[in-house]
Structure formats: structure tokens, C-alpha cells
Amino acid sequence: MKEQALANAFAVIIAAIYVICAAWVVIARDSFMAFSGNWIHGIDLETLPYISPNTGGLIFGFVTAVAAGWVAGYAFAWLYNKFSKK
């Protein structure tokens, strides 16, 4: 398995998910919070303080999420290759 190819695929998927989630928060925060609460075992996210997303924060989040996705994809492929050798 090619590490860089899988890393690139992970990064693209994370980028798409990030854009969808960021748009969802900006457009329909309440439904996003309800959906997210279900994913994290019913924690009431409404009790947390709300900070409106700003451009800098969204860009920083996007870049770091994509970078983390790339690293995770590379590590996954590298480990897969190590474990699959006989």
C-alpha cells in the first residue's frame, strides 16, 4: 500500500467532512448541536459557551484537521505495510 496515496485520500476526505461540518454550524447550528450530542453519547452541548465561528478559526481548523488526516492516513498505511509482511 502506498503511504502517500492513502495519506492524500485521508486528507481529501477530512477536508470534505470539515467543510460540510463548518457550513452546517454556520447555517443551522441548533441541528448540528443536536446531531453532535447524539454522537458523543447525549452530552448536552448547549450548556457550553457559544463562540461564533470566524474566518481565521475556520481556516486554522481546516488546515490542522487536514494535516492530522494526512498524518493518520500515512501512519495507517505504514503500519498496515509493516503488519502485512510475512
N, CA, C and O atoms as a printed pandas DataFrame, in Angstrom:
     atom_number atom_name residue_name chain_id  residue_number  x_coord  y_coord  z_coord
0              1         N          MET        A               1    0.853   -1.167    0.000
1              2        CA          MET        A               1    0.000    0.000    0.000
2              3         C          MET        A               1    0.905    1.238    0.000
3              4         O          MET        A               1    1.856    1.324    0.777
4              5         N          LYS        A               2    0.601    2.172   -0.862
5              6        CA          LYS        A               2    1.413    3.383   -0.960
6              7         C          LYS        A               2    0.990    4.373    0.129
7              8         O          LYS        A               2   -0.151    4.832    0.169
8              9         N          GLU        A               3    1.948    4.688    1.012
9             10        CA          GLU        A               3    1.655    5.559    2.142
10            11         C          GLU        A               3    1.138    6.928    1.713
11            12         O          GLU        A               3    0.135    7.412    2.238
12            13         N          GLN        A               4    1.823    7.545    0.764
13            14        CA          GLN        A               4    1.444    8.900    0.367
14            15         C          GLN        A               4    0.068    8.927   -0.301
15            16         O          GLN        A               4   -0.695    9.873   -0.104
16            17         N          ALA        A               5   -0.248    7.913   -1.076
17            18        CA          ALA        A               5   -1.559    7.867   -1.737
18            19         C          ALA        A               5   -2.680    7.768   -0.709
19            20         O          ALA        A               5   -3.687    8.467   -0.816
20            21         N          LEU        A               6   -2.508    6.899    0.289
21            22        CA          LEU        A               6   -3.542    6.775    1.317
22            23         C          LEU        A               6   -3.614    8.043    2.159
23            24         O          LEU        A               6   -4.704    8.481    2.528
24            25         N          ALA        A               7   -2.470    8.630    2.463
25            26        CA          ALA        A               7   -2.453    9.883    3.226
26            27         C          ALA        A               7   -3.208   10.977    2.476
27            28         O          ALA        A               7   -3.981   11.722    3.077
28            29         N          ASN        A               8   -2.989   11.075    1.182
29            30        CA          ASN        A               8   -3.704   12.070    0.376
30            31         C          ASN        A               8   -5.208   11.807    0.380
31            32         O          ASN        A               8   -6.004   12.741    0.475
32            33         N          ALA        A               9   -5.596   10.542    0.277
33            34        CA          ALA        A               9   -7.021   10.193    0.297
34            35         C          ALA        A               9   -7.652   10.570    1.635
35            36         O          ALA        A               9   -8.740   11.144    1.665
36            37         N          PHE        A              10   -6.978   10.254    2.741
37            38        CA          PHE        A              10   -7.482   10.635    4.066
38            39         C          PHE        A              10   -7.636   12.147    4.156
39            40         O          PHE        A              10   -8.651   12.636    4.654
40            41         N          ALA        A              11   -6.648   12.888    3.685
41            42        CA          ALA        A              11   -6.681   14.350    3.769
42            43         C          ALA        A              11   -7.859   14.923    2.982
43            44         O          ALA        A              11   -8.523   15.850    3.448
44            45         N          VAL        A              12   -8.119   14.384    1.806
45            46        CA          VAL        A              12   -9.243   14.871    0.993
46            47         C          VAL        A              12  -10.571   14.576    1.686
47            48         O          VAL        A              12  -11.462   15.426    1.704
48            49         N          ILE        A              13  -10.709   13.392    2.249
49            50        CA          ILE        A              13  -11.947   13.040    2.950
50            51         C          ILE        A              13  -12.154   13.952    4.158
51            52         O          ILE        A              13  -13.259   14.449    4.376
52            53         N          ILE        A              14  -11.105   14.174    4.940
53            54        CA          ILE        A              14  -11.204   15.062    6.104
54            55         C          ILE        A              14  -11.549   16.476    5.660
55            56         O          ILE        A              14  -12.354   17.142    6.309
56            57         N          ALA        A              15  -10.960   16.943    4.574
57            58        CA          ALA        A              15  -11.262   18.286    4.070
58            59         C          ALA        A              15  -12.745   18.408    3.728
59            60         O          ALA        A              15  -13.382   19.400    4.079
60            61         N          ALA        A              16  -13.289   17.413    3.053
61            62        CA          ALA        A              16  -14.707   17.445    2.684
62            63         C          ALA        A              16  -15.598   17.428    3.922
63            64         O          ALA        A              16  -16.559   18.192    4.007
64            65         N          ILE        A              17  -15.285   16.566    4.872
65            66        CA          ILE        A              17  -16.075   16.498    6.104
66            67         C          ILE        A              17  -15.997   17.820    6.856
67            68         O          ILE        A              17  -17.009   18.298    7.369
68            69         N          TYR        A              18  -14.818   18.412    6.929
69            70        CA          TYR        A              18  -14.655   19.680    7.642
70            71         C          TYR        A              18  -15.502   20.777    7.004
71            72         O          TYR        A              18  -16.180   21.525    7.709
72            73         N          VAL        A              19  -15.468   20.878    5.696
73            74        CA          VAL        A              19  -16.242   21.914    5.001
74            75         C          VAL        A              19  -17.735   21.713    5.248
75            76         O          VAL        A              19  -18.455   22.677    5.506
76            77         N          ILE        A              20  -18.202   20.473    5.171
77            78        CA          ILE        A              20  -19.617   20.187    5.421
78            79         C          ILE        A              20  -19.999   20.562    6.851
79            80         O          ILE        A              20  -21.024   21.209    7.069
80            81         N          CYS        A              21  -19.186   20.162    7.821
81            82        CA          CYS        A              21  -19.489   20.466    9.225
82            83         C          CYS        A              21  -19.441   21.966    9.499
83            84         O          CYS        A              21  -20.312   22.497   10.187
84            85         N          ALA        A              22  -18.439   22.647    8.970
85            86        CA          ALA        A              22  -18.331   24.096    9.190
86            87         C          ALA        A              22  -19.532   24.820    8.598
87            88         O          ALA        A              22  -20.085   25.726    9.222
88            89         N          ALA        A              23  -19.931   24.426    7.404
89            90        CA          ALA        A              23  -21.104   25.045    6.782
90            91         C          ALA        A              23  -22.354   24.757    7.600
91            92         O          ALA        A              23  -23.200   25.636    7.768
92            93         N          TRP        A              24  -22.477   23.554    8.102
93            94        CA          TRP        A              24  -23.635   23.172    8.907
94            95         C          TRP        A              24  -23.712   24.020   10.172
95            96         O          TRP        A              24  -24.792   24.480   10.545
96            97         N          VAL        A              25  -22.582   24.230   10.830
97            98        CA          VAL        A              25  -22.564   25.057   12.044
98            99         C          VAL        A              25  -22.997   26.482   11.726
99           100         O          VAL        A              25  -23.782   27.074   12.467
100          101         N          VAL        A              26  -22.492   27.029   10.637
101          102        CA          VAL        A              26  -22.818   28.410   10.267
102          103         C          VAL        A              26  -24.285   28.536    9.860
103          104         O          VAL        A              26  -24.940   29.518   10.210
104          105         N          ILE        A              27  -24.804   27.559    9.130
105          106        CA          ILE        A              27  -26.162   27.648    8.588
106          107         C          ILE        A              27  -27.228   27.208    9.590
107          108         O          ILE        A              27  -28.265   27.860    9.718
108          109         N          ALA        A              28  -26.983   26.117   10.294
109          110        CA          ALA        A              28  -28.016   25.538   11.167
110          111         C          ALA        A              28  -27.390   24.981   12.437
111          112         O          ALA        A              28  -27.357   23.768   12.644
112          113         N          ARG        A              29  -26.899   25.872   13.279
113          114        CA          ARG        A              29  -26.170   25.483   14.482
114          115         C          ARG        A              29  -26.976   24.545   15.379
115          116         O          ARG        A              29  -26.434   23.558   15.875
116          117         N          ASP        A              30  -28.255   24.833   15.596
117          118        CA          ASP        A              30  -29.051   24.023   16.520
118          119         C          ASP        A              30  -29.142   22.561   16.089
119          120         O          ASP        A              30  -29.004   21.661   16.917
120          121         N          SER        A              31  -29.371   22.325   14.810
121          122        CA          SER        A              31  -29.457   20.931   14.360
122          123         C          SER        A              31  -28.086   20.256   14.426
123          124         O          SER        A              31  -27.994   19.061   14.707
124          125         N          PHE        A              32  -27.024   21.019   14.166
125          126        CA          PHE        A              32  -25.679   20.460   14.287
126          127         C          PHE        A              32  -25.394   20.055   15.728
127          128         O          PHE        A              32  -24.849   18.981   15.979
128          129         N          MET        A              33  -25.763   20.917   16.674
129          130        CA          MET        A              33  -25.521   20.625   18.088
130          131         C          MET        A              33  -26.318   19.398   18.527
131          132         O          MET        A              33  -25.801   18.567   19.275
132          133         N          ALA        A              34  -27.552   19.273   18.081
133          134        CA          ALA        A              34  -28.368   18.110   18.435
134          135         C          ALA        A              34  -27.753   16.833   17.860
135          136         O          ALA        A              34  -27.663   15.819   18.551
136          137         N          PHE        A              35  -27.339   16.884   16.616
137          138        CA          PHE        A              35  -26.717   15.736   15.964
138          139         C          PHE        A              35  -25.415   15.362   16.673
139          140         O          PHE        A              35  -25.179   14.187   16.956
140          141         N          SER        A              36  -24.581   16.341   16.958
141          142        CA          SER        A              36  -23.294   16.090   17.617
142          143         C          SER        A              36  -23.487   15.522   19.011
143          144         O          SER        A              36  -22.731   14.648   19.437
144          145         N          GLY        A              37  -24.492   16.011   19.726
145          146        CA          GLY        A              37  -24.780   15.492   21.062
146          147         C          GLY        A              37  -25.073   14.003   21.032
147          148         O          GLY        A              37  -24.695   13.275   21.950
148          149         N          ASN        A              38  -25.740   13.550   19.992
149          150        CA          ASN        A              38  -26.022   12.118   19.858
150          151         C          ASN        A              38  -24.756   11.319   19.590
151          152         O          ASN        A              38  -24.643   10.175   20.028
152          153         N          TRP        A              39  -23.811   11.903   18.882
153          154        CA          TRP        A              39  -22.562   11.203   18.589
154          155         C          TRP        A              39  -21.681   11.054   19.820
155          156         O          TRP        A              39  -20.915   10.096   19.926
156          157         N          ILE        A              40  -21.787   11.988   20.741
157          158        CA          ILE        A              40  -20.938   11.903   21.939
158          159         C          ILE        A              40  -21.774   11.529   23.156
159          160         O          ILE        A              40  -21.640   12.102   24.237
160          161         N          HIS        A              41  -22.636   10.552   22.939
161          162        CA          HIS        A              41  -23.385    9.879   23.999
162          163         C          HIS        A              41  -24.315   10.800   24.777
163          164         O          HIS        A              41  -24.442   10.673   25.995
164          165         N          GLY        A              42  -24.955   11.711   24.090
165          166        CA          GLY        A              42  -26.002   12.514   24.701
166          167         C          GLY        A              42  -25.546   13.675   25.553
167          168         O          GLY        A              42  -26.361   14.250   26.275
168          169         N          ILE        A              43  -24.283   14.043   25.501
169          170        CA          ILE        A              43  -23.816   15.199   26.266
170          171         C          ILE        A              43  -24.532   16.438   25.749
171          172         O          ILE        A              43  -24.641   16.638   24.539
172          173         N          ASP        A              44  -25.017   17.268   26.661
173          174        CA          ASP        A              44  -25.745   18.481   26.280
174          175         C          ASP        A              44  -24.745   19.571   25.907
175          176         O          ASP        A              44  -24.214   20.265   26.774
176          177         N          LEU        A              45  -24.504   19.710   24.635
177          178        CA          LEU        A              45  -23.543   20.706   24.157
178          179         C          LEU        A              45  -24.070   22.127   24.294
179          180         O          LEU        A              45  -23.298   23.082   24.214
180          181         N          GLU        A              46  -25.375   22.278   24.498
181          182        CA          GLU        A              46  -25.962   23.615   24.634
182          183         C          GLU        A              46  -25.479   24.310   25.904
183          184         O          GLU        A              46  -25.551   25.535   25.997
184          185         N          THR        A              47  -24.988   23.550   26.883
185          186        CA          THR        A              47  -24.512   24.161   28.124
186          187         C          THR        A              47  -23.129   24.798   27.964
187          188         O          THR        A              47  -22.695   25.568   28.820
188          189         N          LEU        A              48  -22.451   24.479   26.882
189          190        CA          LEU        A              48  -21.136   25.075   26.631
190          191         C          LEU        A              48  -21.303   26.482   26.081
191          192         O          LEU        A              48  -22.277   26.763   25.382
192          193         N          PRO        A              49  -20.365   27.366   26.389
193          194        CA          PRO        A              49  -20.472   28.726   25.832
194          195         C          PRO        A              49  -20.324   28.691   24.312
195          196         O          PRO        A              49  -19.542   27.907   23.775
196          197         N          TYR        A              50  -21.071   29.534   23.634
197          198        CA          TYR        A              50  -21.036   29.576   22.172
198          199         C          TYR        A              50  -20.145   30.712   21.706
199          200         O          TYR        A              50  -20.285   31.852   22.149
200          201         N          ILE        A              51  -19.241   30.391   20.818
201          202        CA          ILE        A              51  -18.387   31.390   20.190
202          203         C          ILE        A              51  -18.653   31.310   18.696
203          204         O          ILE        A              51  -18.490   30.250   18.092
204          205         N          SER        A              52  -19.057   32.409   18.104
205          206        CA          SER        A              52  -19.337   32.423   16.667
206          207         C          SER        A              52  -18.075   32.089   15.883
207          208         O          SER        A              52  -16.998   32.603   16.185
208          209         N          PRO        A              53  -18.207   31.231   14.880
209          210        CA          PRO        A              53  -17.040   30.912   14.059
210          211         C          PRO        A              53  -16.538   32.158   13.327
211          212         O          PRO        A              53  -17.328   32.957   12.823
212          213         N          ASN        A              54  -15.223   32.308   13.278
213          214        CA          ASN        A              54  -14.655   33.407   12.491
214          215         C          ASN        A              54  -13.755   32.809   11.409
215          216         O          ASN        A              54  -13.369   31.642   11.480
216          217         N          THR        A              55  -13.438   33.605   10.437
217          218        CA          THR        A              55  -12.680   33.121    9.284
218          219         C          THR        A              55  -11.337   32.524    9.692
219          220         O          THR        A              55  -10.960   31.453    9.215
220          221         N          GLY        A              56  -10.617   33.213   10.569
221          222        CA          GLY        A              56   -9.312   32.712   10.994
222          223         C          GLY        A              56   -9.409   31.370   11.690
223          224         O          GLY        A              56   -8.607   30.471   11.438
224          225         N          GLY        A              57  -10.396   31.235   12.568
225          226        CA          GLY        A              57  -10.587   29.974   13.275
226          227         C          GLY        A              57  -10.969   28.839   12.342
227          228         O          GLY        A              57  -10.502   27.711   12.495
228          229         N          LEU        A              58  -11.827   29.150   11.372
229          230        CA          LEU        A              58  -12.231   28.126   10.409
230          231         C          LEU        A              58  -11.054   27.682    9.541
231          232         O          LEU        A              58  -10.904   26.495    9.253
232          233         N          ILE        A              59  -10.230   28.626    9.131
233          234        CA          ILE        A              59   -9.057   28.282    8.313
234          235         C          ILE        A              59   -8.064   27.461    9.127
235          236         O          ILE        A              59   -7.541   26.455    8.647
236          237         N          PHE        A              60   -7.805   27.893   10.362
237          238        CA          PHE        A              60   -6.893   27.152   11.232
238          239         C          PHE        A              60   -7.409   25.732   11.460
239          240         O          PHE        A              60   -6.648   24.769   11.370
240          241         N          GLY        A              61   -8.697   25.607   11.754
241          242        CA          GLY        A              61   -9.289   24.290   11.965
242          243         C          GLY        A              61   -9.182   23.412   10.733
243          244         O          GLY        A              61   -8.877   22.224   10.833
244          245         N          PHE        A              62   -9.436   24.002    9.566
245          246        CA          PHE        A              62   -9.357   23.259    8.308
246          247         C          PHE        A              62   -7.939   22.742    8.074
247          248         O          PHE        A              62   -7.740   21.561    7.789
248          249         N          VAL        A              63   -6.967   23.628    8.197
249          250        CA          VAL        A              63   -5.569   23.253    7.926
250          251         C          VAL        A              63   -5.095   22.178    8.897
251          252         O          VAL        A              63   -4.466   21.204    8.483
252          253         N          THR        A              64   -5.389   22.344   10.181
253          254        CA          THR        A              64   -4.919   21.363   11.161
254          255         C          THR        A              64   -5.660   20.036   11.034
255          256         O          THR        A              64   -5.062   18.979   11.232
256          257         N          ALA        A              65   -6.952   20.072   10.706
257          258        CA          ALA        A              65   -7.705   18.826   10.523
258          259         C          ALA        A              65   -7.188   18.060    9.309
259          260         O          ALA        A              65   -7.022   16.841    9.366
260          261         N          VAL        A              66   -6.935   18.768    8.217
261          262        CA          VAL        A              66   -6.423   18.117    7.007
262          263         C          VAL        A              66   -5.023   17.560    7.260
263          264         O          VAL        A              66   -4.709   16.453    6.822
264          265         N          ALA        A              67   -4.188   18.311    7.958
265          266        CA          ALA        A              67   -2.839   17.826    8.280
266          267         C          ALA        A              67   -2.908   16.578    9.158
267          268         O          ALA        A              67   -2.181   15.612    8.924
268          269         N          ALA        A              68   -3.771   16.595   10.158
269          270        CA          ALA        A              68   -3.925   15.427   11.029
270          271         C          ALA        A              68   -4.453   14.232   10.236
271          272         O          ALA        A              68   -4.026   13.100   10.462
272          273         N          GLY        A              69   -5.376   14.479    9.311
273          274        CA          GLY        A              69   -5.887   13.403    8.460
274          275         C          GLY        A              69   -4.794   12.809    7.589
275          276         O          GLY        A              69   -4.725   11.594    7.406
276          277         N          TRP        A              70   -3.938   13.677    7.051
277          278        CA          TRP        A              70   -2.839   13.204    6.211
278          279         C          TRP        A              70   -1.885   12.334    7.032
279          280         O          TRP        A              70   -1.494   11.251    6.595
280          281         N          VAL        A              71   -1.518   12.807    8.213
281          282        CA          VAL        A              71   -0.609   12.044    9.078
282          283         C          VAL        A              71   -1.244   10.706    9.464
283          284         O          VAL        A              71   -0.572    9.675    9.456
284          285         N          ALA        A              72   -2.531   10.721    9.800
285          286        CA          ALA        A              72   -3.218    9.479   10.169
286          287         C          ALA        A              72   -3.242    8.498    8.994
287          288         O          ALA        A              72   -3.024    7.301    9.179
288          289         N          GLY        A              73   -3.502    9.000    7.801
289          290        CA          GLY        A              73   -3.511    8.136    6.625
290          291         C          GLY        A              73   -2.146    7.540    6.343
291          292         O          GLY        A              73   -2.030    6.358    6.020
292          293         N          TYR        A              74   -1.113    8.359    6.465
293          294        CA          TYR        A              74    0.249    7.880    6.237
294          295         C          TYR        A              74    0.615    6.822    7.280
295          296         O          TYR        A              74    1.159    5.770    6.946
296          297         N          ALA        A              75    0.307    7.115    8.547
297          298        CA          ALA        A              75    0.620    6.174    9.622
298          299         C          ALA        A              75   -0.143    4.864    9.442
299          300         O          ALA        A              75    0.407    3.785    9.659
300          301         N          PHE        A              76   -1.404    4.964    9.048
301          302        CA          PHE        A              76   -2.204    3.764    8.818
302          303         C          PHE        A              76   -1.569    2.890    7.743
303          304         O          PHE        A              76   -1.399    1.688    7.943
304          305         N          ALA        A              77   -1.220    3.480    6.610
305          306        CA          ALA        A              77   -0.621    2.714    5.513
306          307         C          ALA        A              77    0.727    2.137    5.920
307          308         O          ALA        A              77    1.029    0.986    5.603
308          309         N          TRP        A              78    1.531    2.916    6.613
309          310        CA          TRP        A              78    2.849    2.452    7.050
310          311         C          TRP        A              78    2.706    1.259    7.990
311          312         O          TRP        A              78    3.397    0.251    7.839
312          313         N          LEU        A              79    1.793    1.385    8.971
313          314        CA          LEU        A              79    1.575    0.280    9.907
314          315         C          LEU        A              79    0.991   -0.941    9.202
315          316         O          LEU        A              79    1.379   -2.075    9.484
316          317         N          TYR        A              80    0.071   -0.707    8.298
317          318        CA          TYR        A              80   -0.508   -1.815    7.534
318          319         C          TYR        A              80    0.593   -2.573    6.795
319          320         O          TYR        A              80    0.636   -3.803    6.815
320          321         N          ASN        A              81    1.471   -1.831    6.150
321          322        CA          ASN        A              81    2.568   -2.470    5.417
322          323         C          ASN        A              81    3.486   -3.250    6.349
323          324         O          ASN        A              81    3.949   -4.334    5.995
324          325         N          LYS        A              82    3.751   -2.714    7.530
325          326        CA          LYS        A              82    4.616   -3.412    8.494
326          327         C          LYS        A              82    3.962   -4.700    8.981
327          328         O          LYS        A              82    4.619   -5.739    9.059
328          329         N          PHE        A              83    2.678   -4.639    9.308
329          330        CA          PHE        A              83    1.985   -5.804    9.848
330          331         C          PHE        A              83    1.656   -6.850    8.785
331          332         O          PHE        A              83    1.500   -8.028    9.108
332          333         N          SER        A              84    1.551   -6.443    7.539
333          334        CA          SER        A              84    1.165   -7.395    6.495
334          335         C          SER        A              84    2.350   -8.154    5.905
335          336         O          SER        A              84    2.153   -9.080    5.118
336          337         N          LYS        A              85    3.564   -7.783    6.268
337          338        CA          LYS        A              85    4.748   -8.510    5.788
338          339         C          LYS        A              85    4.826   -9.859    6.486
339          340         O          LYS        A              85    4.558   -9.979    7.682
340          341         N          LYS        A              86    5.199  -10.869    5.711
341          342        CA          LYS        A              86    5.293  -12.218    6.301
342          343         C          LYS        A              86    6.707  -12.689    6.353
343          344         O          LYS        A              86    6.971  -13.799    6.817
